[in-house]
Amino acid sequence: MTKAVVLLSGGLDSATVLAEAKAAGFECYALSFDYGQRHTVELDAARRVARATGVADHVISRIDLRRFGGSALTSDLDVPKGRELDHMAEGIPITYVPARNTVFLSFALAWAETLPASDIFIGINAVDFSGYPDCRPEFLRAFEEMANLATRLGTEGEARIKIRAPLMSMNKAQIITRGVELGVDYALTSTCYDPSEQGSPCGACDACLLRAKGFADAGFADPLLG
């Protein structure tokens, strides 16, 4: 089987993209990060999803983005609640973690070289997203070009490194529908930016509101709310 590194946050999108990679016949190596986020609920979810999907290996790498702050997810800033869906793509919200996807993809690239694997999967999309600049197709194209310039795998011509984002042009409802087709158990995931200590979603942050709209539009009940 061809190997692939899959970024796995434990959220709805990353669980779906892991299932996509698995369905495409890749041997999946899941990579998650303890990066100083305000809660570890999503890491518990990532472990559950990795076990349920059946990955070749699951690495949780520890880095400290909290040292730099700059985000409600890596500092004591309040997470915005109750925003209108139409306003979420207006500007860059305080939940954006500076350079997070660039850092995560760089770690994935390093692991891919050592496996070796020429495919890296990430569960970002540019339709239902909260204004994050690193969730755009032009960002992924630029990173892929850099990856092939900066690695032995790319420069020696053994294989072209591909950054795969199969959910890029899908909205949340389409992602959920596809995940259900692939057998994703969304009860294992965690999407909330500000969950309780027990892991229950707040229901009011941007991530929760987008998730709720996605399940409603797809016509499925969210198992986390059952």
Secondary structure, DSSP 8 states (H G I E B T S, - for coil): --EEEEE--SSHHHHHHHHHHHHTT-EEEEEEEE-S-S-SHHHHHHHHHHHHHT-SEEEEEE--STTT--STTSSS----BS--GGGTTSS--TT--TTHHHHHHHHHHHHHHHTT-SEEE----SSS--S-GGGSHHHHHHHHHHHHHHSHHHHTTS---EEE-TTTT--HHHHHHHHHHHT--GGG----SS--TT----S-BHHHHHHHHHHHHHT---GGG-
